[in-house]
Amino acid sequence: MKTPVAAALVLLLVPAGPGVQGGAATAQVLFAGSSTELRAPDPLDPAAAVASLVRTRLEEDYATISAFRPGYGFWQHVFMIPDGSVAFGSATDGRLLAVFPERGDWNGSARWEEPTLATFVSGRPLPNGMTQRREEMARILEPVVGPVVHNATRGLFVAPNARRYGSFLAEWGAIYERFGVPAEIGLAQAMIESGFNPTIRSEARALGFCQWLEGNWNHMKRLAPNEIEGHNQTTQAQYCAAYLSILSAKYGSFIPALSEHHAGGTNVGRVLISGERLGGQDVREQYMLGSEFALQLRALSGNRYSPVVRTYGPRSHRYAEMVFGNAAHVQSLESSVRQEAIYAMRAPRSIPIEEVTRVTGLSADEVRRYNPALIRRVPRGANLYLPTYVAQFGEDVSFWHRGPDPAFATLLAEFQSLDLHPEFWDDAPFETVLRDYRRRFMETGAEEGAVMATVLAFVIDETFRSTRGRILADYRTDGQILHLHEQGVQELELARLRLAGVE
């Protein structure tokens, strides 16, 4: 089923003017007779253009997060305090209020950041069940401090890997920055997903920094021109960065981009449609309003709103603010540890670990700190990572140690300057545009261009070989969904009035 937007959309690729480097093209988008040209920023300094665009995008994201989720800073405490506790914080400003043990007496064993609050809890009976106990504590605190947020602590999820790999954060950050992703955002996502553990697997067997499913990694391995070893965290950083770069270009924001990585594009598409119906003026507002609406509908009794909410749950709702809340945390981790260089060599042959230790003088454990995937041999065509460049182990492909390739930077600036509503990205005609960008990134001949081309190919398959576009088109026009949406708005408003004492 074609959407009205799709029927009005014509995409043309026209040659760029002679002043554009690298044979770049401009995408011309025609909407029902009017046209908007999406031109690359000043090609004389494309890297600076990307940096400026990304920082502006990030500032606008922070402004939106601060307006809609002002307590987002609370989430850094969750990943700093050792496991085994429940942290409570202010949803208004993110300050930590109290830390309670998961087991034990909450009246006698709490650690109060604001001791005066203890008087409001002392002697109050609390339920035995953890969920009910947390909810009751929130009910006690909210009349005093306003809305609160609470979560089990995860500090031990991060701390051991931060000790082992924390000296690599600057290098990984430089990789994220090369793809137009702020280092603190990319690293905060990696920390939340993996605790910086490159070999961690979820119950669903999702792997490493991005917690991509094994099938997704295998798919990218088939698309890539070089061998990918998914257990090496410096490799993961490159592909995670490229994926987040593409999603941020799609949305013009890192907020829904992060959410799509976690919850999937179909869920985010539904949230944006809901947010648009609720009056959101741009993608950021639409996402925030739709996300809050989905969470509120899920909290209502029964499952009658499940066709609206689907699988978008509380963690999806919180995901972006968790990342933004931990941006300062990863910057603090980086500044607290002496940083080390990471060099990448493209192995021209299979290289046994014994040869690596003999030539470098490093222990096997230290070699594996740089290369967690390395058991016996580095496969031919894969990257070997070391603290210095060793010529006999292959070509130096450490692109983050060099200035950006001009052709790549120019193309990335153009790509990041695309300014379309995300709805168009799921429409069939846009596949041609993305395929052309994939070809052009590969033709730059840059290492980072090959990574970007590989992930674009993955995104194309993920988008246009699925039913996402049809599902979202149906969701937008389905009368039952619209009725449920309106009914949900009314029910939530009645609940708000009852809470305010208005009959």
C-alpha positions as CSV (number, residue, x, y, z in Angstrom):
1,M,0.0,0.0,0.0
2,K,1.5,3.3,-1.1
3,T,1.2,6.3,1.2
4,P,0.1,9.7,-0.1
5,V,3.6,10.9,0.6
6,A,5.1,8.2,-1.5
7,A,2.8,9.1,-4.4
8,A,4.0,12.7,-4.3
9,L,7.7,11.9,-3.9
10,V,10.1,11.8,-6.9
11,L,13.8,11.4,-6.3
12,L,16.3,12.5,-8.8
13,L,20.1,12.4,-8.7
14,V,21.6,15.3,-10.6
15,P,25.2,16.1,-11.2
16,A,26.7,18.5,-8.7
17,G,28.2,21.8,-9.8
18,P,31.9,21.9,-10.8
19,G,32.9,23.3,-7.3
20,V,32.0,20.1,-5.5
21,Q,34.9,17.7,-4.8
22,G,34.9,14.0,-5.4
23,G,32.2,13.9,-8.1
24,A,29.5,14.4,-5.4
25,A,25.9,14.6,-6.4
26,T,23.0,16.6,-4.9
27,A,19.8,14.9,-4.2
28,Q,16.8,16.9,-5.5
29,V,13.6,16.1,-3.9
30,L,10.4,17.2,-5.6
31,F,7.2,17.4,-3.5
32,A,4.0,17.9,-5.5
33,G,5.5,20.5,-7.7
34,S,7.8,22.3,-5.2
35,S,11.5,21.4,-5.0
36,T,14.2,21.5,-2.3
37,E,17.8,20.9,-3.2
38,L,19.8,19.1,-0.5
39,R,23.3,20.4,-1.1
40,A,26.6,19.5,0.6
41,P,28.0,22.1,3.0
42,D,31.1,24.1,2.0
43,P,33.4,21.5,0.4
44,L,36.5,23.5,1.2
45,D,36.3,22.4,4.8
46,P,33.8,19.4,4.9
47,A,35.2,18.0,8.2
48,A,34.5,21.3,9.9
49,A,31.1,21.4,8.3
50,V,30.3,17.9,9.7
51,A,31.6,18.8,13.2
52,S,29.5,22.0,13.2
53,L,26.3,20.2,12.0
54,V,26.8,17.4,14.6
55,R,27.4,19.8,17.5
56,T,24.3,21.9,16.6
57,R,22.3,18.7,16.4
58,L,23.6,17.6,19.8
59,E,22.9,20.9,21.4
60,E,19.3,20.8,20.1
61,D,19.0,17.2,21.5
62,Y,20.2,18.3,24.9
63,A,17.7,21.1,24.9
64,T,14.9,18.7,24.1
65,I,16.0,16.1,26.6
66,S,16.3,18.9,29.3
67,A,12.8,20.1,28.5
68,F,11.0,16.8,28.4
69,R,13.2,14.6,30.6
70,P,15.0,17.0,33.0
71,G,16.0,14.2,35.3
72,Y,18.1,12.4,32.7
73,G,21.3,13.0,34.6
74,F,20.1,10.5,37.2
75,W,21.2,7.6,35.0
76,Q,24.9,8.2,35.5
77,H,24.4,7.1,39.1
78,V,22.9,3.8,38.1
79,F,26.1,2.9,36.3
80,M,28.4,4.2,38.9
81,I,27.0,2.6,42.1
82,P,27.9,-1.1,42.5
83,D,25.2,-3.7,41.8
84,G,22.9,-4.8,44.6
85,S,21.1,-1.6,45.3
86,V,18.2,0.5,44.1
87,A,18.9,4.2,43.4
88,F,16.2,6.8,43.7
89,G,16.6,10.2,42.0
90,S,14.7,13.3,41.1
91,A,12.9,13.3,37.8
92,T,13.0,17.1,37.9
93,D,16.8,17.6,38.0
94,G,18.4,14.2,38.1
95,R,20.0,14.5,41.6
96,L,20.5,11.4,43.6
97,L,18.2,11.1,46.6
98,A,18.8,7.8,48.2
99,V,20.3,4.3,47.6
100,F,18.6,1.3,49.1
101,P,19.8,-2.3,49.3
102,E,18.0,-4.8,47.1
103,R,17.8,-7.0,50.1
104,G,17.5,-5.9,53.7
105,D,15.7,-3.2,55.8
106,W,15.1,-0.1,53.8
107,N,14.4,1.9,56.9
108,G,17.7,1.1,58.6
109,S,20.1,0.4,55.7
110,A,19.4,3.3,53.3
111,R,22.1,5.7,52.3
112,W,20.4,9.1,52.1
113,E,22.0,11.8,49.9
114,E,19.4,14.2,51.5
115,P,19.2,13.0,55.1
116,T,16.1,15.1,55.9
117,L,14.1,12.8,53.6
118,A,14.7,9.9,56.0
119,T,12.2,11.4,58.5
120,F,9.4,10.9,55.9
121,V,10.1,7.2,55.6
122,S,11.1,6.2,59.1
123,G,8.6,3.8,60.6
124,R,6.5,3.5,57.4
125,P,5.6,-0.1,56.6
126,L,6.9,-1.2,53.1
127,P,5.8,-4.2,51.0
128,N,8.0,-7.2,50.8
129,G,7.9,-7.5,47.0
130,M,10.6,-5.4,45.4
131,T,8.3,-3.9,42.7
132,Q,5.7,-3.0,45.2
133,R,8.3,-1.7,47.6
134,R,9.8,0.6,45.0
135,E,6.4,1.9,44.0
136,E,5.5,2.6,47.6
137,M,8.8,4.4,48.2
138,A,8.1,6.6,45.2
139,R,4.6,7.4,46.5
140,I,6.2,8.5,49.9
141,L,8.9,10.7,48.3
142,E,7.0,12.4,45.5
143,P,4.8,14.7,47.7
144,V,8.0,16.0,49.2
145,V,10.5,16.2,46.3
146,G,8.3,15.9,43.2
147,P,8.4,13.2,40.6
148,V,11.1,10.5,41.2
149,V,12.8,7.9,39.1
150,H,14.3,4.7,40.4
151,N,16.3,1.8,39.0
152,A,18.5,-1.1,40.1
153,T,22.2,-0.1,40.1
154,R,24.7,-1.5,37.4
155,G,28.1,-0.2,38.5
156,L,29.7,-3.7,38.5
157,F,28.5,-4.1,35.0
158,V,30.9,-1.3,34.0
159,A,33.8,-1.1,36.5
160,P,35.8,-4.3,35.6
161,N,35.8,-3.5,31.9
162,A,36.5,0.2,32.5
163,R,39.6,-0.9,34.4
164,R,40.8,-3.2,31.6
165,Y,39.7,-1.1,28.6
166,G,39.3,2.5,29.9
167,S,42.6,3.6,28.4
168,F,41.1,3.0,24.9
169,L,38.2,5.4,25.3
170,A,40.0,8.3,23.5
171,E,40.8,6.2,20.5
172,W,37.3,4.7,20.3
173,G,35.9,8.3,20.7
174,A,38.0,9.4,17.7
175,I,36.4,6.6,15.6
176,Y,32.9,7.7,16.5
177,E,33.8,11.4,15.8
178,R,35.1,10.4,12.3
179,F,31.6,9.2,11.4
180,G,29.8,12.2,12.7
181,V,28.8,10.8,16.1
182,P,29.8,12.7,19.3
183,A,32.3,10.6,21.2
184,E,30.5,10.9,24.5
185,I,27.2,9.7,22.9
186,G,28.7,6.7,21.1
187,L,30.7,5.6,24.1
188,A,27.8,6.1,26.5
189,Q,25.7,3.8,24.3
190,A,28.5,1.2,24.2
191,M,28.8,1.4,28.0
192,I,25.0,0.9,28.6
193,E,24.8,-1.9,26.1
194,S,28.0,-3.8,27.0
195,G,29.7,-2.2,29.9
196,F,32.7,-2.0,27.5
197,N,32.8,-5.8,27.4
198,P,33.6,-6.7,23.8
199,T,32.6,-10.4,24.1
200,I,29.5,-10.0,26.2
201,R,26.4,-11.8,24.9
202,S,22.8,-11.3,25.8
203,E,20.3,-14.1,26.3
204,A,19.3,-13.5,22.7
205,R,23.0,-13.8,21.8
206,A,23.4,-10.2,20.9
207,L,27.1,-9.3,20.9
208,G,29.4,-6.6,22.1
209,F,29.3,-2.8,22.1
210,C,26.1,-2.4,20.1
211,Q,24.5,-5.7,21.2
212,W,23.8,-6.6,17.6
213,L,22.4,-10.0,17.1
214,E,24.8,-12.5,15.7
215,G,22.8,-12.8,12.5
216,N,23.2,-9.0,11.9
217,W,27.0,-9.3,12.4
218,N,27.1,-12.3,10.0
219,H,25.0,-10.3,7.5
220,M,27.5,-7.4,7.6
221,K,30.4,-9.8,7.2
222,R,28.9,-10.9,3.9
223,L,28.5,-7.3,2.8
224,A,32.0,-6.0,3.9
225,P,35.0,-6.0,1.5
226,N,37.3,-7.1,4.4
227,E,37.2,-9.7,7.1
228,I,35.2,-8.5,10.2
229,E,36.0,-10.0,13.6
230,G,33.0,-8.9,15.6
231,H,34.6,-9.6,19.0
232,N,37.2,-6.9,18.6
233,Q,35.9,-3.8,20.3
234,T,37.8,-1.4,18.0
235,T,36.1,-3.1,15.1
236,Q,32.8,-2.9,16.8
237,A,33.3,0.9,17.4
238,Q,33.6,1.5,13.7
239,Y,30.4,-0.3,12.6
240,C,28.4,0.9,15.6
241,A,29.5,4.5,14.8
242,A,28.5,4.2,11.1
243,Y,25.1,2.8,12.0
244,L,24.4,5.6,14.5
245,S,25.6,8.1,11.9
246,I,23.1,6.8,9.3
247,L,20.2,6.8,11.8
248,S,21.1,10.3,13.0
249,A,21.0,11.5,9.4
250,K,17.6,9.9,9.0
251,Y,16.1,11.6,12.0
252,G,18.2,14.7,12.2
253,S,18.6,13.9,15.9
254,F,20.4,11.3,18.1
255,I,17.4,10.8,20.3
256,P,15.2,8.7,18.0
257,A,18.4,7.4,16.3
258,L,19.4,5.7,19.6
259,S,15.9,4.5,20.2
260,E,15.7,2.9,16.7
261,H,18.9,1.0,17.5
262,H,17.3,-0.3,20.7
263,A,13.6,-0.7,19.8
264,G,13.7,-1.0,16.0
265,G,12.5,1.4,13.3
266,T,8.9,0.2,13.3
267,N,8.4,1.0,17.0
268,V,10.0,4.4,16.6
269,G,7.9,5.0,13.5
270,R,4.8,4.3,15.5
271,V,5.9,6.6,18.3
272,L,6.6,9.4,15.8
273,I,3.1,9.1,14.3
274,S,1.5,9.2,17.7
275,G,3.7,12.3,18.6
276,E,2.6,14.0,15.4
277,R,-1.1,13.4,16.3
278,L,-0.4,14.8,19.7
279,G,0.9,18.1,18.2
280,G,4.6,17.6,18.1
281,Q,6.1,20.3,15.8
282,D,9.3,18.5,14.8
283,V,10.8,15.0,15.0
284,R,12.3,15.6,18.5
285,E,8.9,16.8,19.9
286,Q,7.0,14.0,18.1
287,Y,9.3,11.4,19.5
288,M,9.1,12.7,23.1
289,L,5.4,13.1,23.1
290,G,4.8,9.8,21.4
291,S,7.2,8.0,23.7
292,E,5.5,9.4,26.9
293,F,2.1,8.5,25.4
294,A,3.1,4.9,24.8
295,L,4.4,4.5,28.3
296,Q,1.2,6.0,29.8
297,L,-1.0,3.7,27.7
298,R,1.0,0.7,28.7
299,A,0.4,1.6,32.4
300,L,-3.4,1.6,32.0
301,S,-5.1,-1.6,33.1
302,G,-5.6,-4.4,30.5
303,N,-3.9,-4.7,27.1
304,R,-6.6,-2.9,25.0
305,Y,-4.0,-0.4,23.8
306,S,-1.4,-3.0,22.7
307,P,-2.2,-2.4,19.0
308,V,-0.9,1.2,19.5
309,V,2.0,0.5,21.8
310,R,3.1,-2.9,20.5
311,T,6.6,-3.9,21.8
312,Y,7.7,-0.3,22.8
313,G,8.3,-0.7,26.5
314,P,9.7,1.2,29.5
315,R,13.3,0.6,28.6
316,S,12.7,1.8,25.1
317,H,11.1,4.9,26.6
318,R,14.2,5.6,28.8
319,Y,16.9,4.5,26.4
320,A,18.0,7.8,24.9
321,E,17.9,9.6,28.2
322,M,20.0,6.8,29.7
323,V,22.6,7.4,27.0
324,F,22.6,11.2,27.4
325,G,22.6,10.9,31.1
326,N,25.9,8.9,30.9
327,A,27.7,11.1,28.5
328,A,29.4,13.0,31.3
329,H,30.2,9.7,33.0
330,V,32.2,8.3,30.1
331,Q,34.0,11.6,29.8
332,S,34.9,11.3,33.5
333,L,36.1,7.8,33.0
334,E,38.3,8.8,30.1
335,S,39.9,11.7,32.0
336,S,40.7,9.5,35.0
337,V,42.9,7.0,33.0
338,R,46.0,7.6,31.0
339,Q,45.0,6.9,27.4
340,E,46.8,4.6,25.0
341,A,47.1,4.5,21.3
342,I,45.5,1.7,19.2
343,Y,47.0,1.0,15.7
344,A,45.2,-1.2,13.2
345,M,47.0,-3.4,10.7
346,R,45.3,-5.3,7.9
347,A,46.7,-8.8,8.1
348,P,48.1,-9.9,4.7
349,R,48.1,-13.5,5.9
350,S,47.0,-15.6,8.8
351,I,49.2,-14.5,11.8
352,P,49.5,-16.8,14.8
353,I,49.4,-15.1,18.3
354,E,52.9,-16.6,19.1
355,E,54.3,-14.5,16.3
356,V,52.6,-11.4,17.6
357,T,53.9,-11.8,21.1
358,R,57.4,-12.7,19.8
359,V,57.7,-9.6,17.5
360,T,56.1,-7.1,19.9
361,G,57.3,-8.5,23.3
362,L,53.8,-8.2,24.6
363,S,52.2,-10.9,26.7
364,A,49.4,-12.9,25.2
365,D,47.0,-11.3,27.7
366,E,48.0,-7.8,26.6
367,V,47.7,-8.7,22.9
368,R,44.2,-10.0,23.7
369,R,43.3,-6.8,25.5
370,Y,43.7,-5.1,22.2
371,N,42.2,-8.1,20.3
372,P,39.6,-10.0,22.4
373,A,38.7,-12.0,19.3
374,L,42.2,-13.4,19.0
375,I,42.4,-17.0,20.2
376,R,45.1,-18.6,18.0
377,R,45.4,-16.6,14.8
378,V,44.4,-13.3,13.2
379,P,42.6,-14.3,10.0
380,R,43.9,-13.1,6.7
381,G,42.2,-9.8,5.8
382,A,41.2,-9.0,9.4
383,N,42.5,-6.2,11.6
384,L,45.2,-6.7,14.1
385,Y,45.2,-4.1,16.8
386,L,48.4,-3.1,18.7
387,P,49.8,-0.1,20.7
388,T,52.3,0.6,17.9
389,Y,52.4,0.1,14.2
390,V,54.3,-3.0,13.1
391,A,54.8,-2.9,9.3
392,Q,55.3,-6.7,8.9
393,F,51.7,-7.2,10.2
394,G,50.2,-5.3,7.3
395,E,49.0,-2.0,6.0
396,D,48.2,0.7,8.6
397,V,44.4,1.2,8.4
398,S,44.2,3.3,11.6
399,F,42.2,6.0,9.8
400,W,41.4,7.8,13.2
401,H,45.1,8.7,13.5
402,R,45.0,10.6,10.2
403,G,42.9,13.6,9.0
404,P,39.7,12.6,7.3
405,D,40.0,11.6,3.6
406,P,38.7,14.7,1.7
407,A,36.3,12.7,-0.5
408,F,34.9,10.8,2.5
409,A,34.5,14.0,4.5
410,T,32.8,15.8,1.6
411,L,30.3,13.0,1.1
412,L,29.6,12.6,4.8
413,A,28.9,16.3,5.1
414,E,26.4,16.0,2.2
415,F,24.8,12.9,3.7
416,Q,24.4,14.4,7.1
417,S,22.8,17.5,5.6
418,L,19.9,15.5,4.2
419,D,16.7,17.1,5.6
420,L,13.7,14.9,5.1
421,H,11.1,13.6,7.5
422,P,12.0,10.0,8.5
423,E,8.8,8.8,6.8
424,F,10.6,9.2,3.4
425,W,13.5,7.0,4.4
426,D,11.1,4.0,4.6
427,D,9.5,4.7,1.2
428,A,10.6,2.5,-1.7
429,P,11.9,5.3,-4.0
430,F,14.4,6.3,-1.3
431,E,16.2,3.0,-1.7
432,T,17.8,4.4,-5.0
433,V,19.2,7.3,-3.1
434,L,20.7,5.2,-0.4
435,R,22.2,2.8,-2.9
436,D,23.8,5.7,-4.7
437,Y,25.3,6.9,-1.4
438,R,26.6,3.4,-0.7
439,R,28.3,3.3,-4.1
440,R,29.9,6.7,-3.6
441,F,31.1,6.0,-0.1
442,M,32.8,2.8,-1.4
443,E,34.3,4.8,-4.3
444,T,36.1,7.2,-2.0
445,G,38.6,4.4,-1.4
446,A,38.9,5.4,2.2
447,E,38.9,2.9,5.0
448,E,36.0,4.7,6.7
449,G,34.2,4.9,3.4
450,A,34.2,1.1,3.1
451,V,32.8,0.8,6.6
452,M,30.0,3.4,5.9
453,A,29.2,1.6,2.6
454,T,28.9,-1.7,4.3
455,V,26.6,-0.4,7.0
456,L,24.5,1.4,4.4
457,A,24.1,-1.9,2.6
458,F,22.9,-3.4,5.8
459,V,20.5,-0.6,6.5
460,I,19.1,-0.9,3.0
461,D,18.4,-4.6,3.4
462,E,17.0,-4.0,6.9
463,T,14.6,-1.4,5.7
464,F,13.5,-2.4,2.2
465,R,13.6,-6.2,2.6
466,S,11.2,-5.9,5.6
467,T,7.6,-5.0,5.8
468,R,8.3,-1.8,7.9
469,G,7.1,0.6,5.3
470,R,3.8,-1.1,4.8
471,I,3.3,-1.6,8.5
472,L,3.8,2.1,9.2
473,A,1.7,3.2,6.2
474,D,-1.2,1.0,7.6
475,Y,-0.6,2.3,11.1
476,R,-0.9,5.9,9.9
477,T,-4.3,5.3,8.1
478,D,-5.9,2.4,10.1
479,G,-9.2,3.6,11.5
480,Q,-9.0,1.3,14.6
481,I,-5.6,2.6,15.5
482,L,-6.8,6.2,15.2
483,H,-9.8,5.4,17.4
484,L,-7.7,3.7,20.0
485,H,-5.3,6.7,20.0
486,E,-8.2,9.2,20.5
487,Q,-9.7,6.9,23.2
488,G,-6.3,6.7,25.0
489,V,-6.0,10.5,25.0
490,Q,-9.4,10.9,26.6
491,E,-8.8,8.2,29.2
492,L,-5.5,9.7,30.2
493,E,-7.0,13.1,30.5
494,L,-9.8,11.8,32.7
495,A,-7.2,10.1,34.9
496,R,-5.3,13.4,35.1
497,L,-8.4,15.2,36.2
498,R,-9.3,12.6,38.8
499,L,-5.8,12.8,40.2
500,A,-6.2,16.6,40.4
501,G,-9.5,16.2,42.2
502,V,-11.6,17.5,39.4
503,E,-14.8,15.5,38.8
